Amino acid sequence: MIRPEDGPHRAGTGQFVILEFDKARPIAYSELLDGASYVQDQDQVATYRMATDSARTVALSPEKSLALIRSMVNGGT
């Protein structure tokens, strides 16, 4: 399993959301400094999905996230 301390994940380009619909193909949405981007090409949406999966793989569990935040607030690392 990849851990955050093992290095970066593929979702390091900024925030985005994959929008799923019941009766339409998914799209990726990303806010930009001066607008927004809606990605409809399914190959590109798949790239966003891979980035999501990569981030999920290295993410801490909720319990470990809370412990990390608490240690940071208390002056630890």
N, C-alpha and C positions, 0 to 999 in steps of 0.2 A: 504494500500500500504506500502511496506517495503521501508524504507529510508536508505541511507548509515550510518547514525548515529545509526540505529537500530541494527547494527552488521554486521558480515562478510557474504559473499555470498559463494556459492559452487564453484566458479571459482578461488579459491585462490591458486591453485597449480602451476601456471605459465601460460605463454602464449601458446595458441593453436589455431588452425583454423580447422573448419569443411569444407572439400572440397566437394562440390556438383557437380555432373556430369549429363549430359543429358542421357547417355546410360550406366551408371554404378552406383553401390551403393555408398553412401557417405563414406568418410573415415575421420578420425581425424588425424591431423598432429601436432606434438609438437617438438620444438627444445630442445635439451638437451645440457649440457655443452660440451659433447664430441661426439655429433652426433644428430640423429633425430629419432623420433618414428612415424611410420605410423600405426594407429589403424584401422583394417579392420573389426573386429568382430562387428556385428551390435548392439549387446547388449552393448558393450563398447562405440560405437559411440553414442548410446542413452544417456549414462552417460555424455559424453561431451556436448551433446545437452541440457541436463538438467542444466549443469553448465552454459552454454551460456544463457539459459532462466533466470536462477537465477541472473546472473550478469546484464542482461538487466532490470530485475525487480527493482534492487536497484540503477541503474545508474541515475545520474542527467540528466536533459534535457540539450540540448546544451546551452540554455540561462543561466540556473543555473550553469552549469560548467564554463562558461565564467565569470560569476559574482564571483564565488568562486576563480578562478585563479586571477582575478583582485584584489580581497580583499587580497589574499596572497601576491601578488606582492607589494601591498601598505602597507604591514605590519600587516594586520588584519588576522583573522582566519575564 
